[in-house]
Amino acid sequence: MNRRQFLTLTGTFTGGTLLLPDFLHAFGSQKSLVIGEQCLVFVQLNGGNDGLNTFIPFEDALYYDLRPKIALSKNDVIPSSNGMAFHPALKGFATMQQNGDLAIIQNVGYPEPVRSHFRSQEIWQTAPTNQEYLNDGWLGRYLDLQCKEHQATAGINLDKIDNLALKGMEPHSVTVKDPSRFNVKPKQENDIKLSDNPQLDFVRKIANSVVESSVDIQNALAKSPALDVIYPKTELAKNLEWISKLIKGNLNSKVYYTSLGGFDTHDNQLAIHKNKLSDLNDAVYSFYQDLKNSQQLQNVTIVVFSEFGRRVKDNGKGTDHGTAAPMFIIGGNNQGEIIGKNPNLSDLDNGDLKHEIDFRSVYASLLQNKFNFDATKIGLKNTALKGLF
């Protein structure tokens, strides 16, 4: 039985109440990290977000020539700087940039890009050197090295399914849909000694981690102060609200992860993309205001990305799978700059944008600047991106 199968059986995907048999009793609890320590919050946009209609080169005539059906009017966009503008649904993002709290990294991708959703997401989540297949995620590898002792909630994934980015050799992360219902109740505690059966020990270790996660999450929720920001009634907003409560309740996890789907806009893109970006904007901006009001923003770095962008030329109704796209970094005392050149629409690679910045250099910068961690220790050979923090 592998870890994913076991977690499915234990119900950590749904956050439901779980009763454990005697031989799976938990003992002890994780030691809290230092209060105020840095953490990363990832918001993954599943489906391939159209970067060109998110952060728009609205002063480039080629943008309108190549996208006659879906280009956004100059009168509707929210100007930023250097000929770029935000989608009109991203008013909160524009405000965060004006406040100096939003950095934008242009043309992020990787060599020999893959247009398969599943494989490209896997590449972003595992960060291989040469597109080799890896069993562990880049954050899972980091947590394996960072956690000197077992820390059941070093990583939190707010979702219905596990996330490969957090998968490591040890169970330092947990996937939960509804933290308020993640209430794992062991029977009377007994000592557990390791056996000569590694598979049984593995199951015991996972079970102990599940119980510890539940206890730590419930304790953090109990200590979290009342919210002074009203979040929208959307799934992403609810997930970010949970993350805010856990952060302010001193759970002290290193990494939080959640996602928003629906960005595969082959058809009816203008309406669909507007709705998805509205969901993103409203949820993230509420989270931002919440963290700022509670003076937590300097300790929290929000990373918004997608597995790839879209084709430069529209297909008449939308866009097909493409390559490079912008990443957005919010909070964490970032420099608030636009890093990289504007998308070059006159120099394409078979109709696609050429990537300028490798996503693994962004990862290396996050690990180096937020955790003082050498990314080469987990196989990231790219030089850390400069100018982000």
RAQUI-V556485 format. One record per residue. N is the residue number from 1. RES is the residue in three letters. PHI is phi in whole degrees, -180 to 180 (none if undefined). Layout:
BEGIN
n | res | phi
N | RES | PHI
N | RES | PHI
END
This chain:
BEGIN
n | res | phi
1 | MET | none
2 | ASN | -94
3 | ARG | -63
4 | ARG | -62
5 | GLN | -64
6 | PHE | -67
7 | LEU | -64
8 | THR | -64
9 | LEU | -67
10 | THR | -78
11 | GLY | 90
12 | THR | -71
13 | PHE | -71
14 | THR | -107
15 | GLY | 71
16 | GLY | -81
17 | THR | -72
18 | LEU | -132
19 | LEU | -105
20 | LEU | -104
21 | PRO | -70
22 | ASP | -56
23 | PHE | -75
24 | LEU | -112
25 | HIS | -63
26 | ALA | -92
27 | PHE | -143
28 | GLY | 77
29 | SER | -149
30 | GLN | -67
31 | LYS | -82
32 | SER | -69
33 | LEU | -78
34 | VAL | -63
35 | ILE | -62
36 | GLY | 91
37 | GLU | -67
38 | GLN | -67
39 | CYS | -142
40 | LEU | -113
41 | VAL | -122
42 | PHE | -102
43 | VAL | -119
44 | GLN | -94
45 | LEU | -96
46 | ASN | -82
47 | GLY | 117
48 | GLY | 90
49 | ASN | -71
50 | ASP | -77
51 | GLY | -63
52 | LEU | -68
53 | ASN | -102
54 | THR | -102
55 | PHE | -119
56 | ILE | -105
57 | PRO | -79
58 | PHE | -73
59 | GLU | -98
60 | ASP | -94
61 | ALA | -62
62 | LEU | -64
63 | TYR | -58
64 | TYR | -78
65 | ASP | -67
66 | LEU | -84
67 | ARG | -129
68 | PRO | -64
69 | LYS | -96
70 | ILE | -128
71 | ALA | -63
72 | LEU | -91
73 | SER | -64
74 | LYS | -60
75 | ASN | -78
76 | ASP | -102
77 | VAL | -75
78 | ILE | -107
79 | PRO | -59
80 | SER | -110
81 | SER | -161
82 | ASN | 55
83 | GLY | 79
84 | MET | -110
85 | ALA | -150
86 | PHE | -89
87 | HIS | -56
88 | PRO | -59
89 | ALA | -79
90 | LEU | -103
91 | LYS | -62
92 | GLY | -65
93 | PHE | -63
94 | ALA | -62
95 | THR | -65
96 | MET | -62
97 | GLN | -67
98 | GLN | -60
99 | ASN | -78
100 | GLY | 81
101 | ASP | -107
102 | LEU | -122
103 | ALA | -107
104 | ILE | -122
105 | ILE | -108
106 | GLN | -84
107 | ASN | 55
108 | VAL | -88
109 | GLY | -173
110 | TYR | -159
111 | PRO | -64
112 | GLU | 48
113 | PRO | -63
114 | VAL | -109
115 | ARG | -100
116 | SER | -81
117 | HIS | -55
118 | PHE | -63
119 | ARG | -70
120 | SER | -67
121 | GLN | -61
122 | GLU | -62
123 | ILE | -64
124 | TRP | -65
125 | GLN | -82
126 | THR | -103
127 | ALA | 54
128 | PRO | -74
129 | THR | -76
130 | ASN | -130
131 | GLN | 61
132 | GLU | -71
133 | TYR | -84
134 | LEU | -120
135 | ASN | -86
136 | ASP | -112
137 | GLY | -83
138 | TRP | -67
139 | LEU | -74
140 | GLY | -62
141 | ARG | -66
142 | TYR | -62
143 | LEU | -65
144 | ASP | -58
145 | LEU | -87
146 | GLN | -74
147 | CYS | -82
148 | LYS | -66
149 | GLU | -122
150 | HIS | -64
151 | GLN | -132
152 | ALA | -64
153 | THR | -120
154 | ALA | -65
155 | GLY | -131
156 | ILE | -124
157 | ASN | -112
158 | LEU | -90
159 | ASP | -169
160 | LYS | -90
161 | ILE | -129
162 | ASP | -64
163 | ASN | -120
164 | LEU | -61
165 | ALA | -58
166 | LEU | -96
167 | LYS | -75
168 | GLY | -133
169 | MET | -74
170 | GLU | -116
171 | PRO | -81
172 | HIS | -96
173 | SER | -138
174 | VAL | -142
175 | THR | -105
176 | VAL | -146
177 | LYS | -86
178 | ASP | -130
179 | PRO | -58
180 | SER | -67
181 | ARG | -101
182 | PHE | -85
183 | ASN | -128
184 | VAL | -90
185 | LYS | -116
186 | PRO | -76
187 | LYS | -77
188 | GLN | -54
189 | GLU | -71
190 | ASN | -130
191 | ASP | -71
192 | ILE | -120
193 | LYS | -110
194 | LEU | -64
195 | SER | -108
196 | ASP | -91
197 | ASN | -108
198 | PRO | -63
199 | GLN | -69
200 | LEU | -65
201 | ASP | -62
202 | PHE | -63
203 | VAL | -63
204 | ARG | -62
205 | LYS | -64
206 | ILE | -64
207 | ALA | -63
208 | ASN | -60
209 | SER | -65
210 | VAL | -62
211 | VAL | -65
212 | GLU | -60
213 | SER | -59
214 | SER | -61
215 | VAL | -62
216 | ASP | -66
217 | ILE | -66
218 | GLN | -64
219 | ASN | -65
220 | ALA | -66
221 | LEU | -63
222 | ALA | -67
223 | LYS | -88
224 | SER | -69
225 | PRO | -70
226 | ALA | -63
227 | LEU | -73
228 | ASP | -114
229 | VAL | -124
230 | ILE | -92
231 | TYR | -85
232 | PRO | -63
233 | LYS | -91
234 | THR | -125
235 | GLU | -64
236 | LEU | -63
237 | ALA | -61
238 | LYS | -65
239 | ASN | -63
240 | LEU | -69
241 | GLU | -63
242 | TRP | -61
243 | ILE | -61
244 | SER | -59
245 | LYS | -62
246 | LEU | -68
247 | ILE | -64
248 | LYS | -74
249 | GLY | -90
250 | ASN | 62
251 | LEU | -65
252 | ASN | 61
253 | SER | -73
254 | LYS | -77
255 | VAL | -136
256 | TYR | -122
257 | TYR | -140
258 | THR | -152
259 | SER | -150
260 | LEU | -137
261 | GLY | -98
262 | GLY | 99
263 | PHE | -96
264 | ASP | -87
265 | THR | -95
266 | HIS | -73
267 | ASP | -138
268 | ASN | 52
269 | GLN | -65
270 | LEU | -55
271 | ALA | -73
272 | ILE | -64
273 | HIS | -65
274 | LYS | -60
275 | ASN | -65
276 | LYS | -67
277 | LEU | -69
278 | SER | -64
279 | ASP | -58
280 | LEU | -62
281 | ASN | -59
282 | ASP | -66
283 | ALA | -69
284 | VAL | -67
285 | TYR | -68
286 | SER | -64
287 | PHE | -61
288 | TYR | -59
289 | GLN | -62
290 | ASP | -61
291 | LEU | -66
292 | LYS | -67
293 | ASN | -62
294 | SER | -93
295 | GLN | 59
296 | GLN | -106
297 | LEU | -61
298 | GLN | -68
299 | ASN | -98
300 | VAL | -121
301 | THR | -113
302 | ILE | -98
303 | VAL | -120
304 | VAL | -114
305 | PHE | -154
306 | SER | -136
307 | GLU | -70
308 | PHE | -166
309 | GLY | -91
310 | ARG | -118
311 | ARG | -59
312 | VAL | -69
313 | LYS | -84
314 | ASP | -76
315 | ASN | -100
316 | GLY | 104
317 | LYS | -128
318 | GLY | -168
319 | THR | -141
320 | ASP | -99
321 | HIS | -61
322 | GLY | -126
323 | THR | -132
324 | ALA | -71
325 | ALA | -161
326 | PRO | -78
327 | MET | -112
328 | PHE | -119
329 | ILE | -119
330 | ILE | -122
331 | GLY | 78
332 | GLY | 66
333 | ASN | 58
334 | ASN | -70
335 | GLN | -79
336 | GLY | 69
337 | GLU | -103
338 | ILE | -93
339 | ILE | -102
340 | GLY | 101
341 | LYS | -84
342 | ASN | -61
343 | PRO | -53
344 | ASN | -92
345 | LEU | -82
346 | SER | -99
347 | ASP | -132
348 | LEU | -104
349 | ASP | -106
350 | ASN | 53
351 | GLY | 88
352 | ASP | -116
353 | LEU | -66
354 | LYS | -87
355 | HIS | -72
356 | GLU | -107
357 | ILE | -123
358 | ASP | -78
359 | PHE | -60
360 | ARG | -70
361 | SER | -71
362 | VAL | -68
363 | TYR | -57
364 | ALA | -62
365 | SER | -66
366 | LEU | -61
367 | LEU | -66
368 | GLN | -71
369 | ASN | -84
370 | LYS | -94
371 | PHE | -120
372 | ASN | 52
373 | PHE | -118
374 | ASP | -81
375 | ALA | -65
376 | THR | -65
377 | LYS | -68
378 | ILE | -112
379 | GLY | 90
380 | LEU | -88
381 | LYS | -94
382 | ASN | -74
383 | THR | -65
384 | ALA | -60
385 | LEU | -64
386 | LYS | -93
387 | GLY | 88
388 | LEU | -82
389 | PHE | -124
END
